[in-house]
Amino acid sequence: MTLIERIHKEINSYKNLKDGWDGVDSSAPTYETITNTIGLIDSLGDCLELIDEDYIYTTWDGTIVIDFQNDYDDLVSVEIGQNSVGYFFQTEGHVSVVDNYKVTENGYLSEKLKSIIEEVKEK
């Protein structure tokens, strides 16, 4: 199984979650959140190598988080929701970029986020 197939499998496994999966007030990811996450993954090209399936997880409020990390502990943490994507970039222990965008306005992967992930990959 290829890396992208394993990542798709991990993300699609969240379809089995039901509201309340992580406590009474927790929400399962929606169909749109899962679709947005797969769309973002499919837009990454060769930056996929920064992802480990263990760095993909869902949150109690129904979003999906993907962490991209290199050998120097630079981190881009991306949180995908039903309508938007939020992220932060941390390097040398300091958060230097925090941003978000609407999926419908900018596609699944904004140019700014893509360039930050590529920077982490190339370091």
Secondary structure, DSSP 8 states (H G I E B T S, - for coil): --HHHHHHHHHHGGGG--TTTTSTT-B---HHHHHHHHHHHHT-GGGGGG--GGGEEE-TBS-EEEEEE-TT--EEEEEE-SSEEEEEEEETTEEEEEEEEEHHHH-SS-HHHHHHHHHHHH-
